[in-house]
Amino acid sequence: MRIACVELPALPLQLLWQREPAWRAEPTVVVDEDRPQGVVRWACERARARGVLPGQRYAHALALAGELRAGVVAPEVIAAGVDAMARRLHGCTPEVTRGDDLDLGTFWLGGAGLASIYPSATAWARAIAAEVAALGLIGVVVVGFSRFATCALARALGRGLVDGDGGGRGGAAPASIVRVFACDADEKAAVCAVPLDRVGVEPRLRDELARLGVTTLGQMVRLPGGGVLERFGAAAHRLYRLATGEGWDPLAPEPPPEALDERVFLDDAEVDAERLVFATKAALDRLLARLAARRRALVALSIEWNLQRAVGHHERRVDCIKPAAPTLDARALLGLVRLRLEHQPPAAGVVAIRVWADDVAATREQLALFAEQPRRDLRAAEAALARLRAELGDDAVVRPVLCDGHLPEHQYGWARIDRMVAPRPRRDQPIVLVRRVLVRPRLLPPQSPRVRDDGWVLSGLEHGTVTNIVGPYVVSGGWWAGGNGSGGDTSSDGAGGPGTYREYHFAEIRRGDCLWLFHDPGPRRWFLHGAIG
């Protein structure tokens, strides 16, 4: 079975040069942070020629090469580049195995069952190289028969490929290298010349083997296997077995990316454009949510309409809707769908709808706008409040605020609403009851001495009588403002004054409401001050 290895040398450097194309002709490094104490992670050949090596501090590297260019490539950017390459390679084969963190930018592709698609291994390799070039990257594609051998050869061929020379005029990136082996013997002969430092050998082991005159894989495989294990350890013996072909290192392909499509099935055949747009909205919303979760934006929306000509006879019509720019705006897309249906109505009733998308990487602004689409339109609310203020005055739109006060009616006030803000409820807090306070306490009818507390009618017969009353909870104050402090409100409506004394109670009525009332012992009257809910 044929195996293809794709090696993207110095992938973070290539991503940095995509962001800064003018740096290709300059010594360039990738640092973990843009400050003097930042550490160099990747260095191009131009920088290495001036003594700049990975692991050095940025300040040290800058002292070695004054014209050095440095940039930070975030881990999520690198991960996005690897994911994009894996998606492109899945178009060449369903079996794609990506390397781990130590093999960053390395992919293996299985070639089983592709003979009817590609006429030769060379055609397959060129198709893979075209996918690499489509992402603006350069790499090495080696088609052979062994996972280890193809990887070693790809890394050896890729040495110096990303050197910043540009490979052409205007700093353009050079073309990828393609190598195809016709037989297993040719591959084994070529891999014997690969230097040990190109296959990830630890520096200590590399130096120990170099003292024995062993610098290539071909020289290493001529050593006795038992001696390698005894003298150099298990890691060296595993490398030895892989190089000789004795070790088993199969591919571990990842599943192909899930197809981004959504479907809607209609109960009855539908031809009305407005209802078809409404039916498409549900599928489109789900599709855009999945795209946003993958940090992708839609560049083309494909809609397949399943038309029912007659019972048991169906036809398919496919429309491609392309917005002006990549987007995640469902409203704009539905407007384009409506225009297409109004000018090109379906020839028969639609019984099923399928939508899918061509996508690209989404910008941060697109993802933020998609994530921040609320059910409440704050701009529309502010426009409505502005009209109210213009008609009724600036104090017509207010909100409650807490104030310092002794009595309940003095513990809140009203402030103007300058702008609307989205609510941010805290899910981790327990649900609490809210006390709704009347602007002024309401005088209640006097209680008959013959009626107990649990038979008192407070808010009408439709609400029922009081079933339970709890209290009193005494609020006493205001004596510092004047009066003799002997108790009782000075005002007949219970609004409070000097020497205020109130006995608050919670009354449950038969309908289930909880009322908040107090007794003023001065005039011996009851007042309703609010409700709990």
N, C-alpha and C positions, 0 to 999 in steps of 0.2 A: 504494500500500500504506500502510495506517495504521501510525503509530509512536506509541508511548506513552513518555513520559519520566516517571520517578518521581524526585523530588528530596526527600531527607531533610535539611532544613537543620540545620546544627550538630548532626550525629549524635552526636559525643562528649558534647555538652551534654545531649541527650535521654537518652543512656544513664546519665549522671550523675544526672539527675532521676528516672529509674526507680529508682535505688538510694537516692536521698534525695528523696522526693516533697515534703517540706515546704519544700525550697529553691526551688520553682517561683515563689514570690512574692517571692524575694529576689534581689539581684544576684549572679550566679553565674558563675564562670570554671572552666575546666579547665586545670590546670597540669601540667607534665611531672614534677615532684616536689614533695612536700609539705614545703617548707622555704623560708625567706625568699629565697634566691637562685633558687628555681624560676621558670621562665618561663611566662607566660600563653600558652596555645595557642588557646583559644576563650573568647569572652566574649559573654554575652547582651546584649540591648538595654538592659536596666536598668543593667548594669555599664558599657556604652559611654556611656550618658547621664551618668555620673559621671566620665568621662575615662579609664576602664580600656580598654586596647586590647591585642590580641595582640602579643606581643613584649616586653611590660613584665615587670619582675621582680615576683614575688609581694609582696615588701615594699612596693614602690612602689604597686602596685595597692591594697594594704590601706590605705595612707596616704590614697589618694584616696577610698576607700569603706570606712568602718570596719565596716559590716555585711556586707561581702563574704563570700560563701561560696565555698570553693574545694575541689576534689577532683581526684584523679588517676584517669584512665581508662586502663588499661593497653592497649598496642597489641593484645594478644591478645583483649581484651574487645571492642575495636572490630572486629577481624577476625571474631570470632564473630558480632557483630551484623550485619555485612555478609553473612556466609554464611547466616545465618538468613533475612535478607530475600530473598536470591537464591533460596533453597529455596522460600519462600512464593510468590514471583513465578513460579516454574516451574509452579505450579499454574494460572496464567492463560494461559501461552503457553510453547511449547517454546523460543522464541528470546529469551533474556535476555542482555543485554550490560551488564556492570558497568563503572563508571568506574575510572580509575587512581587513584593516590594524590592527584593534584591534583583529581580529581572525586570525592572521598570522599562516599559516600551518594547517588550518582547512578546510575540504572539506565535502560536503554532496552529496550523490549519490542517485538518484531515482531508485527504483527497479521494476517499472511497465513494464510488458511485457517481463520479463527475465526468466519466468518459463520454457520455452522450451530450454533455453541455459544452465541454471544451475539447477541441480536436486533439490537443497535445498538452503535455506538461508545460511547455513553453508558453502556450496561449493562456493557460491558467496563471502562470507566474506574472505575465504581463497584465492580466486583468487585476491581479492583486496589487501590482505596482501602480496601476491607474487609480485604485481606491486610495492608496497612500498619497498620491499626488493631488487627489481631489480635496484633501484636507490641508493642502499647502505644506506638507511635510516631505522629508526625504528619508530614505531608509534602504535596507538591503533585503531582498527576497531570495531565499535559497530553497530550492525544491530538491529534496533527496529522499532518504529512506529511514533515517534515524533522527529522533528528537534531539539527542545530544550533539550529533555530528552537524546537523543543519544549524543549530544555535551557535556552535563554536565557529563554524565557517562564516556565518553571518556577522558575528562580532569581529572576526579577523578582517573581513572585507570592509566593514564599516569603519575601521580605524582611519582617522583623518578625513572621513567623508564630511563631517560637520566641523570644518576648520575655519569658517568665517571668510574664506576667500571669495565666496559668492558663486563660483563656478561659471561665471559669465558676466556680461555687462550689466551695469546698474545694480549690482549686488543681488542678482537673482539667484535663487537656490539651485544647486546642481540637481541633476536627475538621479533617481534611485538606481541602485545596482541590482541586476537580475542575474542569478546563476542557477542553472538547471543541470543536474547530474543524470546521465542516461542509465547508469547501472550502479549497483552497490559498491563494486570494486573501485570505481572512479571516486566515489565519495570518501571511502576509507583512505585512499591514497592522498586525497587533498587534505583531509583532517589531520594527517600525521604532521603536516608542516605548520599547524596552528600553534603559536606561542602559548605557554602556560598562563601568562598574565592576561590573556584574552578570554579565559574561561572562568574567571572569578576565583583563582587560587589565592589562598591567604598569603600575605607577604612572607611570613616566616617559613611556610612550606616551600614557597617559590625559591627563597634564598638557599634553603637546605638542598633542594634538588639542583640548583644552579652550581653549588660546590661540587656536585657529582658530574657536572657537565650535561645535565638534563634540563633543557629549556623549551622543548616542544612536546606535544602529545605523542608523536611518533617515538621519541626517545624514551618517554615514560612507559609506553606499553611494552617496550623490550625488557623492562625490569621484571623480576619474578614477583608474582602477586603476593605470595606469602611474605616475602621480605618487605614489600611496601607496607603491608598491614602491621608487621612487627615493629618496623623502624619509624614509620611516619603516622600511624594511627588509622582510625576508621574512616575519617573524612577523606584522607588521601587514597585509601583503598576503594572507597565508593567511586571516586573520580577515575581511578584506574579501571574498574569494572565497566563503567560507562564508556570509557574511551576504547576498550577492547570489544565492546558489544556484548559482554557477559551480563551486565546489569539490565534490569527490566525497568524502563522508565516510560510507561504508556502515557498517552494524552488523556487529559481530564477535561473534555469540552464542556463549556457552560451552555445552558439552554439558550436558544435564540431569543431575542427580545420579543416581548409580548406584542402582538398586533394591536395597534391603537385604533380600534373601531368600536362603534356602538350601534345598536339596532333598536328599532321600534316596530312593533306589530300592531296593526289596526284591526279593530273588530269588523268593520265594514269598509268596502272600497270607497275611497275618498278622492274627489276631484277638485274641491274648493281650495284655492291657493291659501287663504287665510288659515283654514284649519290644518292644512299640511305644514305651514310654517310653525304653527303652535305645536304640532306633533313632533317636528324636527327639533324644537327648542330643548326638550328634555334630553334627547340623545346628544345634542351639541354641548349642553352644559356639562354632562358627564365626561365628554371627550376633552373639553378644555380643562376640566379639573385634573384629569390624568396627565395632560400635557404640562400643566403648571407644576404638578408634583415631580415631574422629571426635569423641570427647569427648561422647558421647550416652549416655543411659540409657533403658531400655525402660519404657514405661508400659502397653503392651498387646501381647500376643503372639497373633498369628493363626496358626492351624495348619490347613492344608488336607489332608484325608485323601482320597486317591484310592482309592475302593472298587471292587473287581471283583465285580460281581454274577454275571457269567457270562463266558465267553470272548468277548472283543470288546465287552463291555457294561460301561461304567464309570460311576460316579457320584462326585460330589464333595461332601464335607461339610466345612464350615468352622467351627472353634471359635475363640472369642476369649477368651483368658485374661488377666485384669487383676489384677496384684498390688496390694497395699495402697498401695504407694508406688513411684515410679520406682526401678528396681533393675538391677543387673548380676549378681545372684546366680543362677547356673544351678541350684543345688540347690533353692532355694525355688520357682523356676519349674517345675522337673520335678515337684516335689511337687504343685503345682496341676494339672499335666497328668495325673498319675496319678489324682488324685481325679475329674477330669472323665471319664477313660476308664472308671474303675471304676463310676461311677454312670450313665454314658451310653455303653455299649460300642458299637463300630461295628457296623452292621447287616450288613456283609460284610467279607471279607478286604481288608486294606490292602496295596496294592502300591507306593505312592509317598507321600511326605510332603513338604510344602512349608511353611516357616515364614518369617514376616516380622514386622516390629515397627513400632509407633508409638512415636516416641522424642521426648525432650526433652533439653535441655542437662544433662549430668551434673555433679554436684558434685565438688569436689576429693576428698572423702572416698570417694565411690563409685569414682572412678578409681583412687585409691590402694589400696583394698581389692581391686579387680579385678586390678591389676598385681601385688599382693603375695600372690596366692594360690599358695602353694608346693605342690610335690608332697609335701613332708614337713610334717606338722601339728606345729608346735612346741609348741602347747598340749597336745596329746595326749601328746607325748614328755615334757613336764615333769610331767604327771599320772602317767605310768608311772614316772618316776624317783622321784617323791615316794612312791609306794607301795613301791618298792624300799628307799628310805632308811628308811621307817617300819618295814619288816620286818627289814632286815639291818643298819641303822645308817647314820650319816651318811657313813662312809668307804667304803660299798659302791659308790658311784658316783664315779669319779675320772677324770681325764684326764692325759695326760703333759705335763710342762713341762720346759723346758731348764734345766740348772743348770751352775754352774762346777765342773769337776772334771778331773783328769788322765786317769784311766782311763775307758773307754767306759761302764762300768756306773755311774760316778759323775756322768755328764754329763746325766742326766735324773732326774726325780722324778715324784711323783704329787700332784695337787691336786684338791680337791673341786670338783664341778660345781655351781655355784649356780643357773645358769639356762642354757637352751639358746639357741644362736645359730645362725642360718642360715649355711651355708658360703658363702664368697665366693671361689671359685677364680679365679685370674688366667689368662686365656686367652693373654696375651702371653708368659708364661714357658715355657721349654722343659720338657718332661717329664723329671723326674729319678727315679733309682732310690731306693728307701727301704730303709734298713738296719734290719731287725727284730732287736732284741737280746734274748737270753734273760735272764731275771731272774738266773740264776746259770749260769756256763759249765758245759757238760755234758762229762764225761770221755769221750773216745773210746777205742775198743779200740786196743791198741798196733799199730803198723805193722810188718809182717814185713820184715826186712832184704832178703828175696828179692823183695818186691813193689815195683815202682817207683811213683812218685807217680801216674802215670796209670792204675794198676790198683787203687787203694785203694778199698775199699767203706766208705763213711762212714755212710749212712743206710738201709741195707737193700738186698737184692738187687733189689727192685722198682724202686728208683730208679737202679740201674746204678752203675758204677764211676766213679772220677774220670777225666775226660778231659784236664784241664789244671789246673795249680795255679800261682798267681802269688804271688810274695813273695820274701823276707820284708819286712815293714814293721815296724820295731822300735818298741816303746813301752817307754820306760824311765823310771822315776820312783819317787817315794816315799822316796828316800834321805834326804830332809830330816826324815822322820818317825821315823827311827831305823834300826838295822840297819847292816850293813857295806857295803851297796850293791854286793855282789859279783855280784848277779843271782839270779833265781829267786824265785817266790812263796813266802811263808812258809806258806800254807795249801795243803793237798793237793788242794783242789777248784778251784784256780785263781782264787779270789775276789780275790786281790791282797793286798798288805801292804807293809811297809817293804822297800825295795830291790826293787820289782817290775821284772821284765824279761820282755817277751813278744815273740815273733816272729809277727806276724799274716800270714795268707795268705788268698787268694781261690781257692776250689776249685770248678771247674765239673764237674758230674756229667753222666752220659750223658742223663738225662731232660731236662736243660736248666736245672736249678736252679743257683744260685750260692750256696755256703755260705761263711760267714766263720768262720775258725778260727785258733787261735794255738798255738804250741809253747812250752812252759815248759822251758827248758834245765836248771832245777834238778832236778826229778824225771824229766826227759826224757819228758814226756807231752804228748799233744795234747788240746785242748779245743775243743768247738764253741761259739762265742759268739753266732751268729745266722745270718741269711740275708739275701740281697739280692734285692729284688723290686720 
